[in-house]
């Protein structure tokens, strides 16, 4: 059964009506809590993720920082290049979440299957002997964000079930491995449940699996709401940029429209375009060099509300290409929680999920005009609607609903939540 489960509050009507599944998660979970001794309430989780835990705080971190409250989590990252013999770096970067970062010399870094051949024995040994791991990951749930490691690791940990959480169409990203689509078909053929981070992804993956659930953006309203707090101080790096400030935070990669960013800077030479985030998969030397574009680099998650407070308009200047066809930007609700006007290009999931709160532009000139309109005369009513929308889209409720979907897929007597 494919299910449209949108974590964004009142959007249930747009999806097709019914009760928001996330809203009833607590009661459904409570119905089985403590009633069974088969591990359904406290199963450990082994997750393979292509994103570093210490990278930009996004979907994997939001989900697993919450699941770690009740489940032991082993977060296995992709290998990094390091001199010496292949080895594992093991630490606990978050309470109840242990991270493994395989270290491999360049000459042995061949492909994902070779990585698994090298590191699977080491991981199994660590699961038996390492003080952070020994005896803590029996019969885990096996969770994949990237399908690349799946053939080498699936079936190796006596898992009770398999989850594929598809947050992006990774095959469309720059430098994607040529066999990633085949590996995705492999993991989907063996997954008990598939989650997607966007509605376009939900429609796509539902053609290949009968238990797909759409969980879009969630938001930590308390955190991003600090942007509306008078006591929050805007960072000096943002204050140094002359106002008005048109700002973006997030990964700076092939998904952004750099010609559009340059056009915005040229249209308003006295204003500042503030871009806060790490530069990935694009050459920093090819970024626009306008004096009024400020590239701040990667920022701490704790500082993002203060950065947003310094923006007059929040930007989502995405290019419309294969890499953005399926995205559902998490920052949309984060901007909303900060109480800011938002202008975006016409990304499909933004158009479907977030208009009219987000002003969607369908051409460069429309985008620039919309930014000026939002700056000079922000719509207070739409901003208030955005804050309310964010307040109804907590990550806590989203994650609890996902957890219930997993329990249903593995233990068929778990009561279902209301679904669209």
LOMI-368612 format. One record per residue: residue in three letters; x, y, z of N, C-alpha, C in turn. Coordinates in steps of 0.2 Angstrom, whole numbers, plus 5000, padded with zeros to 4 digits. Layout:
BEGIN
ALAXYZXYZXYZ;...
This chain:
BEGIN
UNK500449945000500050005000500450065000;UNK500450104995500750174995500350224998;UNK500650265002500350315006500650385005;UNK500250435004500450505004500350525012;UNK500950535015500950555022501350625022;UNK501050675021501350745021501450765028;UNK502050785031502150805037501950875038;UNK501750905033501650985034500950995035;UNK500750995041500051015044499551015040;UNK499251075038498651085034498651065027;UNK499251035025499251015018498950955016;UNK498650925022498250855021497750865016;UNK497350925016496850935011497150935004;UNK497750965003498050964996498250894994;UNK498450854998498650784997498050734995;UNK497450754999496850714997496450705003;UNK496550745008496050745014496250695019;UNK495850685024496050635030496450665035;UNK496550625040496950655046497650645045;UNK498050695047498750695047499050635051;UNK499350585048499650535051500050545057;UNK500450605056500950615061500550645067;UNK499950665067499650695073499450635077;UNK499350575075499050525079499650475080;UNK500250495079500850445080500850425088;UNK500850475092500950455099500450405102;UNK499750415100499250365102499350295099;UNK499550295093499650225090500250195093;UNK500750235094501350205097501250175104;UNK500850215108500650205115500250135115;UNK499850125110499450065110499849995110;UNK500450005108500849945108501449945113;UNK501550005116502150015120502149965126;UNK502649935127502749895133502349825132;UNK501949815127501449755127501849695124;UNK502449705121502749655117503449655119;UNK503749595119504449585121504949575115;UNK504649585109505049565103505449625100;UNK505549675103506049725101505749785097;UNK505049775096504749825092504749895094;UNK504849905101504849975104505550005105;UNK506049955104506749985106507249945101;UNK507049925095507549895090508149945089;UNK508749915088509349955086509249965079;UNK509650015076509650035069510350045067;UNK510450015061511050025058510950065051;UNK511250115050511050165045511650175041;UNK511650175034512150195030511950255026;UNK512350305027512250375025512750405021;UNK512650435015513150465011513250535013;UNK512850565018513050635021513350625028;UNK513850665029514250665035513750685041;UNK513850655047513450675052513650755054;UNK514250775053514450835055514350885049;UNK514050865044513950905038513350955040;UNK513050985035512451025036511950985039;UNK511651005044511050975048510450975044;UNK510250915042509650905037509350845039;UNK508950815034508450755036508750705040;UNK509350675038509650615042509750635049;UNK510050695050510150715057509550735061;UNK509050765058508450775061508050715063;UNK508050665059507750595060508050555065;UNK508750555065509050505069509250535076;UNK509250605076509350635083508750615087;UNK508150605084507550595087507450515089;UNK507650475084507550405085508050385090;UNK508650415091509150395096508850405103;UNK508250435104508050445111507750375113;UNK507550335108507250265110507650205107;UNK508050225102508450165099509150175098;UNK509550125099510250135098510350135091;UNK510850185089510950205082511650195080;UNK511750155075512450155072512450185065;UNK512750245065512750285059513450275055;UNK513350235049513950215045514050265039;UNK514550305039514650355034515050315028;UNK515050355022515550325017516250335019;UNK516650295016517350295018517650365016;UNK518250385020518650445018519350415016;UNK519650455012520350445010520850455016;UNK521250415018521750425023522350375022;UNK522850405024523450355023523450305028;UNK523850255027523950195032523450135030;UNK523450085034522950035033522250045033;UNK521850015030521050025031520850015038;UNK520450055041520350055048519650095049;UNK519350085055518750115057518850175062;UNK518650235061518550285066517850275069;UNK517850265076517250255079517150305085;UNK516650345085516550385091515750395092;UNK515550435097514850445098514750515098;UNK514550545092514450615091513850645094;UNK513350595096512750615098512450565103;UNK512150585108511950535113511550475110;UNK511850415112511550345109511550335102;UNK512050375099512150365091512950365091;UNK513150305088513850285087513950295079;UNK514550325078514650345071515350295069;UNK515250265063515850235060516050275054;UNK516650295053516950325047517550275045;UNK517350235040517950195037518450245034;UNK519150225035519650265033520050215028;UNK520150235022520450195017520950235013;UNK521550205011522050235007521750245000;UNK522050294996521850304989521850244985;UNK522350204985522450154980521950094981;UNK521650094987521150044988520450064987;UNK520350124986519650154985519450144978;UNK519150084977518950064970518250074969;UNK517850044973517050054972516750034979;UNK516050034979515750024985515749944987;UNK515749904982515849834983516549814987;UNK517049844984517749834987517749864994;UNK517449924995517349955002517049905006;UNK516549875004516149825009516649765010;UNK516949735005517449685006517949695011;UNK518149755011518749775016518449785023;UNK517849825023517649855030517149805033;UNK516749765030516249725033516549685038;UNK517149645037517449605043517649655049;UNK517849715047518049755053517449785057;UNK516949795053516249815057516049765061;UNK515949705058515749645062516149635068;UNK516849645068517249635073517149685078;UNK517049745076516849805081516249795084;UNK515749765081515049755084515149705089;UNK515649655089515749605094516149635100;UNK516649675098517149695103517149765105;UNK516949815101517049885103516649905109;UNK516849935114516449955120515849995118;UNK515850035113515250075111514750035107;UNK514949975105514549935100514349865103;UNK514749835107514649765108514049745112;UNK513649705109513049675112512449725111;UNK512549785107512049835107511649835101;UNK511849795096511549795089511349735087;UNK511049695091510749625089510149635085;UNK510049605080509349605076509149675075;UNK509549715071509449785070508949795064;UNK508649855064508349885058508949905053;UNK508949885047509449915042509149965038;UNK509450025038509150085035509650115030;UNK509450125024509850155019509650225017;UNK510150275016510050335013510250325005;UNK510850305005511150284998511150214997;UNK510950194991510950124989511550094987;UNK512150134987512750114985513050054989;UNK513050064996513250005000512849945000;UNK512249944998511749895000511949824998;UNK512149814991512349744990512849714994;UNK513349754996513849735000513749715008;UNK513249755010513049745017512449715019;UNK511949715014511249695016511349615017;UNK510949595022510949525024511549505029;UNK511949555031512549535035512449545042;UNK511949575044511849595051511249565055;UNK510949515052510349485055509849535056;UNK509649575051509249625052508449605052;UNK508049635056507349625057506949655051;UNK507249705047506949735042507349785039;UNK507149805033507549855029507149915027;UNK507449975028507150035026507550075021;UNK507250105016507550145011507250215011;UNK507650265014507350335014507650375009;UNK507250385004507550414998507350494998;UNK507850525000507750605001507950644995;UNK508250614990508450644984508450594978;UNK508350614972508550574966509250574965;UNK509650534969510350544969510650524962;UNK510350484958510650474951510650534947;UNK510250584948510250644944510850694947;UNK511150684952511650734955512350724951;UNK512650784951513350784948513750734951;UNK514150694947514650644949514350584952;UNK513650574951513350514953513650454950;UNK513750394954514050334951513650304946;UNK513850284940513450254935512950204936;UNK513150164942512750104943512250114949;UNK512150184951511750194957511050174955;UNK510750184949510050164948509950094949;UNK510450054947510349974947510349964955;UNK510849994959510849984966510250004970;UNK509950054967509250074970508750024969;UNK508749994963508249944962508349884966;UNK509049874968509149814972508949824979;UNK509049884982508849904989508049904989;UNK507749934984507049934984506649864984;UNK506949824980506749754979506749714986;UNK507149744991507249704997506949745003;UNK506749805002506549855007505849835010;UNK505749835016505049825019504649885018;UNK504949945019504650005018505050055015;UNK504750105011505150155007504850225009;UNK505250265011505050335013505350385007;UNK505050435006505250485001505250555004;UNK505650595003505650665005505350715001;UNK505050694995504650744991504150704988;UNK503550744986503050714983503150684976;UNK503550724972503750694965504150624966;UNK504550624971504950564973504450504975;UNK503950524979503350474981503050444974;UNK502850494970502550464964502950424960;UNK503650434959504150404956504250334959;UNK504350334965504550264968503950224969;UNK503350254970502750204971502650164965;UNK502950174959502850134953503250064954;UNK503750064959504150014960504149974966;UNK503750004971503649974978502949984980;UNK502649934984501949944986501849964993;UNK502449994996502350015003502850085004;UNK502650135000502950195000502650245003;UNK502950285007502650345011503050405010;UNK502650465009502950525008502950565014;UNK503550585017503650625022504050685020;UNK503750735019504150795017504450835023;UNK504550895022504950935027504650935034;UNK505050925039504850945045505251005047;UNK505151035053505551085056505551095063;UNK506151115066506151125073505951195074;UNK505351205076505051275076505351315082;UNK505451275087505751315093506451345091;UNK506851305088507551325086507551385081;UNK507151375075507151425070506751485072;UNK506251475077505851535079506251585083;UNK506951565085507351615088507551675083;UNK507451665077507551715072506951775073;UNK506451755077505951805079506051835086;UNK506551815089506651835096507051895096;UNK506851945100507252015100507951995103;UNK507951945107508651935111509151905106;UNK508951875101509451845096509851895093;UNK510451885093510951935090511151905083;UNK511151955078511351935071512051935071;UNK512351885068513151875068513451935064;UNK514051945067514452005064514551995056;UNK514651935054514751925047514151945043;UNK513551935045512951955042512852035042;UNK512952055048512852135049513352175045;UNK513952145044514452175040514252185032;UNK513752145030513452155023512952205024;UNK512952265020512452315020511752295018;UNK511252325021510652305020510352345014;UNK509752315011509452255013509852195011;UNK509652145015510052075014509552025011;UNK509751995005509351945002509751875004;UNK509551835008509951775010509751705009;UNK510251665009510151595008510551555013;UNK510351505016510751455019510651385017;UNK511151345016511151275014511751265010;UNK511751205007512251175003512351214996;UNK512951234994513051274988513351224983;UNK512851204979513151154974512751164967;UNK512751104963512551114956511751124956;UNK511451124961510651144961510551214961;UNK511051254962510851324963510951364956;UNK510551414955510651454948511051514949;UNK511651504947512151554949512051624945;UNK511851614939511651664934511151714938;UNK510651674941510051714944510351744950;UNK510751714954511051754960511451814957;UNK511851804952512151864949511751924947;UNK511151904944510651954941510351984947;UNK510251954953509951984958510452034961;UNK511052014962511652064964511652124960;UNK511652114953511652174948511052214948;UNK510552184950509852234950509952274956;UNK510152254962510152294968510952294970;UNK511352344967512052344969512152374976;UNK511652404979511752434986511552384991;UNK511152334989510952274993511452224994;UNK511352174998511852114999511452054997;UNK511852004994511551944993512051894998;UNK511751865003512151835008512051755007;UNK512551715005512551645004512951615009;UNK512551575014512851545019512851465019;UNK513451435018513451365017514051335014;UNK514151275014514751245011514751235004;UNK515251245000515251234993515451164991;UNK515051134988515151064986515051054979;UNK515451014976515350994969515351044963;UNK515551104966515651164961516251194962;UNK516551224957517251254958517151324962;UNK517351334968517251404971517551464967;UNK518051444962518251504958517751524952;UNK517251484951516751494946516151524949;UNK516151534956515551574959515551644957;UNK514951674957514951754955515351794960;UNK515751834957516251874961515951944963;UNK515351964962515152024963515252054970;UNK515452114971515652134978515052134983;UNK514452134981513852134985513652064986;UNK513952014984513851944985514251914991;UNK514051894996514451875002514451795003;UNK514951765002514951695003515251675010;UNK514851655014515051645021515351585023;UNK515251535019515551465020515051425025;UNK515251365027514851325031514751355038;UNK514051355041513851385047513651325052;UNK513751345058513451295063512651295063;UNK512451235064511651235065511451285070;UNK511751285076511551325081511451405079;UNK511851425074511851495072511351515066;UNK511051465063510651475058510051525059;UNK509751515065509151565066509451635067;UNK510051645070510251715070510451745063;UNK510651695059510851715052510251735048;UNK509651695049509051715046508751775048;UNK508851795055508551855057508851915054;UNK509451905051509851965048509551965040;UNK509151925038508951925031508251965031;UNK508252005025507652045024507151995020;UNK507451955015507051915011507451845011;UNK507151795012507451725011507451695004;UNK507951675002507951654995508051574994;UNK507651544989507751484986507951484979;UNK508551504977508751514970508951454966;UNK508551404966508651344963508651344955;UNK509151314952509151304945508551244944;UNK508251254938507751204936508151154932;UNK508351094935508751044931508650974934;UNK508950924931508850854934508950854941;UNK509450884944509650884951509050914955;UNK508650954953508150984957507450964955;UNK507450914951506750894949506350864954;UNK506650824959506350794964506450824971;UNK506750884972506950904978506350934982;UNK506350934988505850964993506250994998;UNK506451064997506951095002506651095009;UNK507051075013506951075020506951145023;UNK507351185020507451255022506751295021;UNK506251275017505651315016505351325023;UNK505251275027504851275033505351315038;UNK505951305037506451335042506451415041;UNK506351435035506251505034505651535036;UNK505051495035504451505038504451515045;UNK504751465049504751475056505151535058;UNK505651565054505951625056505551685055;UNK504951675052504551735050504751785045;UNK505051755040505251795034504951785028;UNK504851835023504651825017505051775013;UNK504851735008505251685004505051694997;UNK505551694993505551694986505951634983;UNK505551594979505851534976505751534968;UNK506251494965506151474958505551414958;UNK505351394952504751354952504951284953;UNK505251264958505351194960504651154961;UNK504551094958503951064958503651054965;UNK504051034969503751024976503651084980;UNK503951134978503851204982503251234979;UNK503151224972502451244969501851214972;UNK501951144973501351104975501251114983;UNK501751114987501751114994501651184997;UNK501951234995502051294999501851364996;UNK501551364990501251424988500551434991;UNK500251494992500551554990501051584996;UNK501151545001501651575006502251595003;UNK502551544999503151564996502951594989;UNK503251644987503151684981503651644976;UNK503251604971503651564966503751604960;UNK504351614957504451654951504651604946;UNK504351614940504451564934504951594929;UNK505251644930505851674926506251714930;UNK506851724928507351774931507051844933;UNK506751874928506451934930505951934935;UNK505551884935504951874940505351864947;UNK505851824947506151814953506451884956;UNK506751914952507051984955506552024957;UNK505952034953505452074955505052054961;UNK505051984962504751954968505151974974;UNK505851974974506251984979506152064981;UNK506152104976506052174978505352184981;UNK504852154979504152164982504152134989;UNK504552084990504552054997504952105002;UNK505452134999505852175003505552245004;UNK505152274999504852335000504252335004;UNK503852275003503152275006503052205007;UNK503352175013503252105015502552095017;UNK502252035015501552025016501451995023;UNK501252035028501252015035500751955036;UNK500251945032499751895033500051825030;UNK500451825025500751765022501351745027;UNK501651795030502151775035501851745041;UNK501351765043500951735049500751665047;UNK500451655041500251595039500851545038;UNK501451575036502051525036502251505043;UNK502251555048502351535055501851475057;UNK501251485056500751435058500851365055;UNK501051375048501151315044501751275048;UNK502351315049502851285052502751245059;UNK502351285063502151255070501751195069;UNK501451175063501051115062501451065059;UNK502151075059502551025055503151005059;UNK503050985065503650965069503950905067;UNK504650895067505050835066504850785071;UNK504650805077504550755082503950705080;UNK503350745077502750705075502950665069;UNK503350695064503550655058503950595059;UNK504450595064504850545065504450485069;UNK503950505073503550455077503150415072;UNK502850455067502450425062502850375057;UNK503450395055503850355052504050285056;UNK504150295062504350245066503750195066;UNK503150215067502550175067502450135060;UNK502650175054502650135048503150075048;UNK503650085051504150035051503949975055;UNK503649995061503349945065502749905062;UNK502349935058501849905054502149855049;UNK502649875046502949835040503249775043;UNK503549775049503849725051503449675056;UNK503049715060502649675065501949695063;UNK501549645059500949665056500349675061;UNK500449655067499949675072499949745075;UNK500449785073500449855076499849895073;UNK499549925077498949965074499150025069;UNK498750035064498950085059498750145061;UNK499050195059498850265060498350285054;UNK498050345056497650365050498050395045;UNK497850375039498250395033497850425028;UNK498150465023497850495018497650445013;
